[in-house]
Amino acid sequence: MKRRDFIQKTAASTALVGLGLSFSSFESAKTSHLTVLHTNDVHSYIDPFPPNHPKNPNMGGVARRAALIDSIRQENSNVLLLDAGDIFQGTPYFNYYGGELELKLMSMMKYDLATLGNHDFDNGIDGFYSQMHNANFDFVSANYNFDNTVLHGIVKPYKIFYKNGIKIGVFGLGVELAGLVDKKNYKETVYSNPVEASQDMVRILKQEQKCDLIICLSHIGYQYKNEPDKICDLKLAALTKDIDLIIGGHTHTFLDKPTIVKNADGKDVLVNQAGCYGVNLGRIDFYFDNDKSKIANGKSIIV
């Protein structure tokens, strides 16, 4: 218990990104506060881990996550709740209900948006489509072309949200499916390069739509140390511009606080991932002043 208390206290450490500004300048100005909460790779883990679990004793569980989310919403009414994919597959709940329970529970928690992970194709693209009526939220993917599938027109590249005068653009990215997912499961889904897709999204969201904040929901993986040429969130952040936050998935990476990466323009990008199985809830707080300049801090909260 002492060890877990220590972990919980250290997990509250934050990454502060000033974006060229000092926090004191925001204290005197009128600020808008946006809280972004996020999960990834929950993998159908509905129940908490048992007390005798060797890695995650008494952690996780949908009921606890829901209570935590509710308490944060009471602090700040401007909350976005996002998921970076691999909602499905991992427990008998998925084997029996085929994704119905996961999407219904996420809807009850009022998720705003999600992207698709490779395991979300485990019942085939038709199986995923058959469960979408249980989701009271949308899915986005900018580098999966679904034109010749049942998801055509349903999964959009991006979505725009308005929170307290702040315009937020969120787009999705998925990992390459070939070699990872059976072709019969994703059928005619066409994968494209995440960097090129991101550049298209940034052009639309920043230049055309004039978004104040751009978030990428990514299921391409945080980093691949043994495959240095493989595209990942850290590379994506460095090779692009105008993305403010990358919320990652796929590699089950536990980060106590977001990684800060310099983008192609030398500006800071936050990259975060909340591990897996619902053990952590990621939290990023953005503060905007009157001219939409912003600072941010982030942490992971153990559930």
DODOFI-401685 format. One line per 8 residues: number of its first residue (from 1); their letters; for each residue x, y, z of N, C-alpha, C. Coordinates in steps of 0.2 Angstrom, whole numbers, plus 5000, padded with zeros to 4 digits. Layout:
// DODOFI-401685
NUM> A> X Y Z X Y Z X Y Z; ...
END
This chain:
// DODOFI-401685
1> MKRRDFIQ> 5004 4994 5000 5000 5000 5000 5004 5006 5000; 5010 5006 5004 5014 5012 5004 5017 5013 4997; 5019 5008 4993 5022 5008 4987 5016 5012 4982; 5010 5009 4983 5005 5012 4978 5003 5019 4980; 5004 5021 4986 5003 5028 4988 5008 5032 4985; 5014 5030 4985 5020 5033 4982 5019 5034 4975; 5017 5029 4971 5015 5029 4964 5010 5034 4963; 5005 5034 4967 4999 5039 4965 5002 5046 4966
9> KTAASTAL> 5006 5047 4971 5009 5054 4972 5013 5056 4967; 5018 5052 4965 5022 5054 4959 5019 5054 4952; 5013 5050 4951 5010 5051 4945 5006 5058 4944; 5006 5061 4950 5003 5068 4950 5007 5073 4947; 5014 5071 4946 5019 5076 4943 5016 5078 4936; 5018 5084 4934 5015 5087 4928 5020 5089 4923; 5018 5089 4917 5023 5092 4911 5019 5099 4910; 5023 5104 4911 5020 5111 4909 5023 5114 4903
17> VGLGLSFS> 5019 5115 4898 5021 5118 4892 5019 5125 4891; 5024 5130 4892 5022 5137 4892 5021 5140 4885; 5023 5137 4880 5023 5139 4873 5025 5146 4872; 5031 5148 4875 5033 5154 4875 5030 5159 4880; 5026 5157 4885 5023 5161 4889 5024 5160 4896; 5023 5164 4901 5024 5163 4908 5017 5162 4911; 5017 5157 4916 5010 5156 4919 5007 5162 4922; 5012 5167 4925 5010 5173 4928 5006 5177 4924
25> SFESAKTS> 5007 5177 4917 5004 5181 4913 4996 5179 4912; 4995 5173 4913 4988 5170 4913 4984 5172 4919; 4988 5172 4925 4984 5174 4931 4981 5180 4931; 4984 5185 4927 4980 5192 4927 4975 5192 4922; 4976 5188 4917 4971 5188 4911 4965 5184 4912; 4960 5185 4908 4954 5181 4908 4956 5175 4904; 4955 5169 4907 4957 5163 4904 4951 5158 4903; 4952 5154 4898 4947 5148 4897 4951 5142 4898
33> HLTVLHTN> 4948 5138 4902 4951 5131 4904 4947 5125 4901; 4951 5121 4898 4949 5115 4894 4953 5109 4897; 4949 5104 4899 4952 5098 4902 4951 5093 4897; 4956 5089 4895 4956 5084 4890 4957 5077 4894; 4953 5073 4894 4953 5066 4898 4954 5061 4892; 4958 5056 4893 4959 5051 4888 4961 5044 4891; 4959 5039 4887 4961 5032 4888 4963 5029 4881; 4966 5023 4882 4968 5019 4876 4969 5012 4878
41> DVHSYIDP> 4968 5008 4873 4970 5001 4874 4966 4998 4880; 4960 5000 4881 4956 4997 4887 4955 4990 4886; 4954 4987 4880 4954 4980 4879 4949 4976 4883; 4943 4979 4883 4937 4976 4886 4938 4974 4893; 4942 4978 4897 4943 4977 4904 4938 4981 4907; 4932 4978 4909 4927 4981 4913 4928 4981 4920; 4930 4976 4923 4931 4975 4930 4938 4977 4932; 4938 4979 4939 4945 4981 4941 4949 4974 4942
49> FPPNHPKN> 4956 4975 4942 4960 4970 4944 4959 4967 4951; 4960 4961 4952 4959 4958 4959 4965 4961 4963; 4964 4961 4970 4969 4963 4975 4975 4959 4974; 4975 4953 4972 4981 4949 4972 4985 4949 4965; 4983 4954 4961 4986 4954 4954 4993 4956 4955; 4998 4953 4951 5005 4955 4952 5007 4961 4950; 5003 4964 4945 5006 4970 4942 5001 4976 4943; 4994 4975 4943 4989 4980 4944 4984 4979 4949
57> PNMGGVAR> 4987 4977 4956 4982 4975 4961 4977 4981 4962; 4970 4979 4962 4965 4983 4964 4965 4989 4960; 4967 4989 4954 4967 4995 4949 4962 4994 4944; 4960 5000 4941 4956 5000 4935 4948 4999 4936; 4945 4997 4931 4938 4996 4932 4933 5002 4930; 4928 5000 4926 4924 5006 4923 4921 5010 4928; 4918 5007 4933 4914 5011 4938 4919 5016 4942; 4925 5014 4943 4930 5019 4946 4931 5024 4941
65> RAALIDSI> 4933 5022 4935 4934 5027 4930 4928 5032 4929; 4922 5030 4929 4916 5034 4928 4916 5039 4934; 4917 5037 4940 4917 5041 4946 4922 5046 4946; 4928 5044 4943 4934 5049 4943 4932 5055 4938; 4929 5052 4932 4928 5057 4927 4922 5062 4929; 4917 5059 4933 4912 5064 4936 4915 5069 4940; 4920 5067 4944 4922 5072 4949 4926 5077 4946; 4930 5075 4940 4933 5080 4936 4928 5085 4933
73> RQENSNVL> 4923 5082 4930 4918 5087 4927 4915 5091 4932; 4915 5090 4938 4912 5094 4943 4917 5100 4944; 4923 5099 4943 4928 5104 4944 4928 5109 4938; 4927 5106 4932 4927 5110 4926 4922 5107 4921; 4918 5112 4919 4912 5109 4914 4915 5109 4907; 4921 5111 4906 4923 5111 4899 4928 5105 4898; 4925 5099 4897 4929 5093 4897 4928 5089 4890; 4934 5087 4887 4933 5082 4882 4936 5076 4884
81> LLDAGDIF> 4932 5070 4882 4934 5063 4884 4935 5059 4878; 4941 5057 4877 4943 5054 4871 4946 5047 4872; 4946 5043 4867 4949 5036 4867 4953 5035 4861; 4959 5032 4862 4964 5031 4856 4964 5024 4853; 4959 5020 4854 4958 5014 4851 4960 5008 4855; 4958 5002 4852 4958 4996 4855 4954 4995 4861; 4948 4997 4859 4942 4997 4864 4940 4989 4865; 4941 4985 4860 4939 4978 4860 4944 4974 4861
89> QGTPYFNY> 4942 4967 4863 4946 4961 4863 4951 4961 4870; 4950 4956 4874 4955 4955 4879 4951 4952 4885; 4945 4952 4886 4941 4948 4891 4935 4945 4888; 4932 4940 4892 4926 4937 4890 4920 4941 4888; 4920 4947 4891 4915 4952 4889 4915 4953 4882; 4920 4954 4879 4920 4955 4871 4918 4949 4868; 4921 4943 4870 4920 4937 4867 4912 4935 4867; 4909 4937 4872 4902 4936 4873 4897 4941 4870
97> YGGELELK> 4899 4947 4871 4894 4953 4869 4897 4956 4862; 4903 4955 4860 4905 4957 4854 4906 4965 4853; 4907 4968 4859 4908 4975 4859 4902 4979 4862; 4897 4976 4862 4891 4980 4864 4892 4983 4871; 4894 4979 4876 4895 4982 4883 4900 4988 4883; 4905 4987 4880 4911 4992 4880 4908 4999 4877; 4904 4999 4872 4902 5005 4869 4896 5008 4873; 4892 5004 4876 4887 5006 4880 4889 5010 4886
105> LMSMMKYD> 4894 5007 4889 4897 5010 4895 4901 5016 4893; 4905 5016 4888 4908 5022 4886 4903 5028 4884; 4897 5026 4882 4892 5031 4881 4889 5034 4887; 4888 5029 4892 4886 5031 4899 4891 5036 4902; 4897 5035 4901 4903 5040 4903 4903 5046 4899; 4899 5046 4894 4899 5052 4889 4906 5054 4886; 4908 5048 4883 4914 5049 4878 4912 5054 4873; 4917 5058 4871 4915 5063 4865 4918 5060 4858
113> LATLGNHD> 4923 5056 4858 4926 5054 4852 4931 5048 4853; 4932 5044 4848 4937 5039 4848 4940 5038 4841; 4945 5034 4841 4948 5032 4835 4948 5024 4835; 4950 5021 4829 4950 5014 4829 4957 5011 4830; 4958 5006 4834 4964 5002 4834 4963 4996 4830; 4969 4992 4830 4969 4986 4826 4964 4981 4829; 4963 4980 4835 4959 4975 4838 4952 4977 4838; 4950 4983 4836 4943 4985 4835 4940 4982 4828
121> FDNGIDGF> 4945 4978 4824 4943 4975 4818 4942 4967 4820; 4943 4965 4826 4944 4958 4828 4937 4954 4826; 4932 4957 4826 4926 4954 4824 4924 4956 4817; 4929 4958 4813 4928 4961 4806 4925 4968 4806; 4926 4971 4800 4923 4977 4800 4915 4977 4800; 4912 4972 4798 4905 4971 4799 4903 4971 4806; 4907 4967 4810 4906 4966 4817 4906 4973 4821; 4911 4977 4819 4912 4984 4822 4906 4988 4820
129> YSQMHNAN> 4904 4988 4813 4898 4992 4811 4892 4990 4815; 4891 4983 4816 4885 4981 4819 4884 4983 4826; 4890 4985 4829 4889 4988 4836 4889 4995 4837; 4890 4999 4831 4890 5006 4832 4884 5010 4834; 4878 5006 4834 4872 5010 4836 4872 5010 4844; 4877 5006 4847 4878 5007 4854 4882 5013 4857; 4885 5016 4852 4890 5022 4854 4886 5028 4852; 4886 5032 4858 4883 5039 4857 4888 5044 4856
137> FDFVSANY> 4894 5042 4853 4899 5046 4851 4902 5044 4844; 4906 5048 4841 4908 5046 4834 4915 5043 4835; 4917 5040 4829 4924 5038 4828 4927 5042 4822; 4934 5043 4823 4937 5047 4817 4943 5043 4815; 4945 5044 4809 4951 5041 4806 4953 5045 4800; 4959 5048 4799 4961 5052 4794 4965 5048 4789; 4968 5042 4791 4972 5038 4786 4969 5031 4785; 4963 5030 4787 4959 5024 4784 4954 5026 4780
145> NFDNTVLH> 4954 5024 4773 4949 5026 4768 4944 5020 4768; 4938 5022 4770 4933 5017 4771 4928 5017 4765; 4930 5021 4760 4925 5022 4754 4921 5016 4752; 4925 5010 4751 4922 5004 4749 4920 4999 4754; 4918 5002 4760 4916 4997 4766 4910 5000 4769; 4907 4996 4774 4901 4998 4777 4902 5004 4781; 4908 5006 4783 4909 5012 4787 4910 5019 4783; 4909 5018 4776 4909 5024 4772 4904 5029 4774
153> GIVKPYKI> 4907 5035 4775 4902 5041 4777 4901 5041 4785; 4903 5035 4788 4901 5035 4796 4907 5037 4800; 4913 5034 4798 4919 5036 4801 4922 5042 4797; 4922 5048 4800 4925 5054 4797 4932 5055 4799; 4936 5059 4795 4943 5060 4796 4944 5064 4803; 4939 5069 4804 4940 5073 4810 4933 5076 4813; 4933 5079 4818 4928 5082 4821 4930 5088 4825; 4925 5093 4825 4927 5100 4828 4922 5100 4834
161> FYKNGIKI> 4925 5103 4840 4921 5104 4846 4922 5111 4848; 4917 5114 4851 4917 5121 4854 4916 5120 4861; 4921 5123 4865 4921 5123 4872 4922 5130 4875; 4918 5133 4878 4919 5140 4881 4923 5145 4876; 4921 5145 4870 4924 5149 4865 4930 5147 4862; 4932 5141 4864 4938 5138 4861 4936 5133 4855; 4939 5133 4849 4937 5129 4844 4943 5123 4843; 4941 5117 4844 4945 5111 4845 4944 5107 4839
169> GVFGLGVE> 4949 5105 4835 4949 5100 4830 4952 5094 4832; 4949 5088 4831 4952 5082 4833 4952 5077 4827; 4957 5074 4825 4958 5069 4820 4961 5063 4822; 4959 5057 4819 4962 5051 4821 4967 5048 4816; 4971 5044 4819 4976 5040 4815 4976 5033 4817; 4977 5028 4812 4977 5021 4814 4984 5018 4811; 4986 5012 4814 4992 5009 4813 4990 5005 4806; 4996 5003 4802 4995 4999 4796 4992 4992 4798
177> LAGLVDKK> 4987 4991 4794 4983 4984 4796 4986 4978 4793; 4989 4979 4787 4992 4973 4783 4998 4970 4787; 4997 4964 4788 5002 4960 4792 5000 4960 4800; 4995 4964 4802 4994 4964 4809 4986 4962 4810; 4982 4963 4805 4975 4961 4805 4974 4957 4799; 4970 4951 4799 4968 4947 4794 4964 4952 4788; 4966 4951 4782 4963 4955 4777 4955 4954 4777; 4953 4948 4778 4946 4947 4778 4942 4951 4783
185> NYKETVYS> 4946 4954 4788 4943 4957 4794 4942 4965 4792; 4947 4968 4788 4947 4975 4787 4944 4976 4779; 4944 4970 4776 4941 4971 4769 4945 4976 4764; 4941 4981 4762 4943 4986 4757 4946 4992 4760; 4947 4992 4767 4950 4998 4770 4957 4999 4767; 4958 5006 4766 4964 5008 4763 4968 5012 4768; 4974 5010 4769 4979 5013 4774 4983 5018 4770; 4984 5024 4773 4988 5029 4770 4993 5031 4775
193> NPVEASQD> 4999 5035 4773 5004 5037 4778 5002 5042 4783; 5003 5040 4789 5000 5045 4795 5003 5052 4794; 5009 5053 4792 5012 5060 4792 5009 5064 4786; 5008 5061 4781 5004 5064 4775 4997 5066 4777; 4994 5061 4780 4987 5062 4782 4986 5068 4787; 4991 5068 4792 4991 5073 4797 4992 5080 4794; 4997 5080 4789 4998 5087 4786 4991 5089 4782; 4988 5085 4779 4981 5086 4776 4976 5089 4782
201> MVRILKQE> 4976 5085 4787 4972 5087 4793 4973 5094 4796; 4980 5095 4797 4982 5102 4799 4980 5107 4795; 4981 5106 4788 4979 5112 4784 4972 5113 4784; 4968 5108 4785 4961 5109 4785 4959 5113 4792; 4961 5110 4797 4959 5112 4804 4962 5118 4806; 4969 5120 4804 4972 5126 4806 4971 5131 4801; 4972 5130 4795 4971 5136 4790 4964 5137 4788; 4960 5132 4787 4954 5133 4784 4949 5134 4790
209> QKCDLIIC> 4949 5129 4795 4944 5130 4800 4946 5134 4806; 4952 5136 4806 4955 5141 4811 4954 5139 4818; 4955 5132 4819 4955 5129 4826 4960 5132 4831; 4958 5133 4837 4962 5136 4842 4967 5130 4845; 4965 5124 4844 4968 5118 4847 4967 5112 4842; 4973 5109 4841 4972 5103 4837 4975 5097 4840; 4971 5092 4841 4972 5086 4844 4972 5080 4839; 4977 5076 4840 4978 5069 4836 4977 5063 4840
217> LSHIGYQY> 4971 5060 4839 4970 5053 4842 4974 5048 4838; 4979 5045 4841 4983 5041 4837 4984 5034 4840; 4983 5029 4835 4984 5022 4837 4990 5019 4833; 4995 5023 4832 5001 5021 4828 5007 5019 4833; 5007 5020 4839 5012 5018 4844 5016 5024 4846; 5018 5024 4852 5023 5029 4855 5030 5029 4852; 5033 5023 4852 5040 5023 4850 5042 5016 4848; 5046 5015 4844 5049 5008 4842 5056 5008 4842
225> KNEPDKIC> 5059 5006 4848 5066 5007 4849 5070 5002 4844; 5067 4996 4843 5070 4991 4839 5069 4992 4832; 5064 4996 4830 5062 4998 4823 5063 5005 4822; 5069 5008 4822 5069 5015 4822 5066 5019 4816; 5065 5015 4810 5062 5019 4804 5055 5019 4804; 5052 5015 4809 5044 5015 4809 5041 5021 4812; 5036 5023 4809 5033 5029 4811 5029 5028 4818; 5030 5033 4822 5027 5033 4829 5025 5040 4831
233> DLKLAALT> 5022 5040 4837 5020 5047 4839 5025 5052 4840; 5031 5050 4842 5037 5054 4843 5039 5057 4837; 5039 5053 4832 5042 5055 4825 5036 5059 4822; 5030 5057 4823 5025 5061 4820 5025 5068 4822; 5026 5069 4829 5026 5076 4832 5032 5080 4829; 5038 5077 4828 5043 5080 4825 5043 5082 4818; 5039 5078 4814 5039 5079 4807 5033 5084 4805; 5029 5085 4809 5023 5089 4807 5023 5096 4811
241> KDIDLIIG> 5018 5100 4810 5017 5106 4813 5010 5108 4815; 5009 5112 4820 5002 5114 4822 4998 5109 4825; 5001 5103 4827 4997 5098 4831 4999 5100 4838; 4994 5101 4843 4996 5103 4850 4997 5097 4854; 4993 5092 4853 4993 5086 4857 4992 5080 4853; 4996 5075 4855 4995 5068 4852 4993 5064 4857; 4987 5061 4857 4985 5056 4862 4986 5049 4859; 4990 5045 4862 4992 5039 4858 4989 5033 4861
249> GHTHTFLD> 4991 5027 4857 4989 5020 4859 4993 5015 4856; 4991 5009 4856 4994 5003 4853 5000 5000 4856; 5005 5004 4859 5011 5001 4862 5010 5000 4870; 5004 5002 4872 5003 5001 4880 5008 5005 4884; 5010 5011 4882 5015 5014 4885 5012 5018 4891; 5015 5017 4897 5013 5021 4903 5018 5027 4904; 5015 5033 4904 5018 5039 4905 5015 5042 4911; 5020 5044 4915 5017 5048 4921 5015 5055 4919
257> KPTIVKNA> 5018 5058 4914 5017 5064 4912 5018 5064 4904; 5015 5069 4900 5017 5069 4893 5024 5071 4891; 5026 5068 4886 5033 5069 4883 5032 5076 4879; 5037 5080 4879 5037 5086 4875 5042 5085 4869; 5039 5086 4863 5043 5086 4857 5043 5092 4853; 5048 5094 4850 5049 5100 4846 5046 5098 4839; 5041 5102 4836 5039 5100 4830 5043 5103 4824; 5041 5102 4818 5045 5105 4812 5046 5112 4812
265> DGKDVLVN> 5042 5116 4816 5043 5123 4817 5047 5125 4823; 5049 5120 4827 5052 5121 4833 5048 5123 4839; 5041 5121 4838 5036 5123 4844 5035 5116 4848; 5033 5117 4854 5031 5111 4858 5025 5107 4856; 5025 5101 4856 5020 5096 4855 5019 5092 4861; 5014 5091 4864 5013 5086 4870 5011 5079 4867; 5014 5074 4869 5013 5067 4867 5011 5063 4873; 5005 5060 4874 5004 5057 4880 5001 5050 4878
273> QAGCYGVN> 5001 5045 4883 4998 5039 4882 4997 5036 4889; 4991 5033 4890 4989 5031 4897 4989 5023 4898; 4994 5020 4895 4996 5013 4897 4990 5009 4893; 4987 5005 4897 4982 5000 4895 4977 4998 4900; 4972 4994 4898 4967 4991 4902 4963 4995 4907; 4963 5002 4906 4959 5006 4910 4963 5007 4917; 4969 5006 4918 4973 5007 4924 4974 5014 4925; 4975 5018 4920 4976 5025 4921 4971 5029 4917
281> LGRIDFYF> 4970 5035 4919 4966 5040 4915 4971 5046 4914; 4972 5048 4907 4976 5053 4905 4972 5060 4906; 4976 5065 4909 4973 5072 4909 4977 5077 4907; 4975 5081 4902 4979 5087 4900 4974 5093 4901; 4977 5098 4905 4973 5105 4906 4976 5110 4901; 4972 5113 4897 4974 5119 4893 4971 5125 4896; 4975 5131 4896 4973 5137 4898 4974 5142 4892; 4969 5145 4890 4969 5150 4884 4968 5157 4887
289> DNDKSKIA> 4972 5162 4885 4970 5169 4887 4966 5172 4881; 4965 5178 4882 4960 5182 4877 4962 5181 4870; 4969 5181 4868 4971 5181 4861 4972 5173 4859; 4970 5169 4863 4970 5161 4862 4977 5159 4862; 4982 5163 4865 4988 5160 4867 4987 5155 4873; 4991 5149 4873 4989 5144 4878 4995 5141 4881; 4994 5138 4887 4999 5134 4891 4995 5128 4893; 4999 5123 4894 4996 5116 4896 5000 5113 4901
297> NGKSIIV> 4996 5109 4905 5000 5104 4909 4996 5097 4909; 5000 5092 4910 4997 5085 4910 5000 5080 4915; 4996 5075 4916 4998 5070 4921 4994 5064 4919; 4996 5058 4922 4992 5052 4922 4989 5051 4929; 4983 5049 4929 4980 5047 4936 4978 5040 4936; 4981 5037 4942 4979 5030 4943 4972 5029 4945; 4969 5024 4941 4962 5023 4943 4961 5017 4948
END
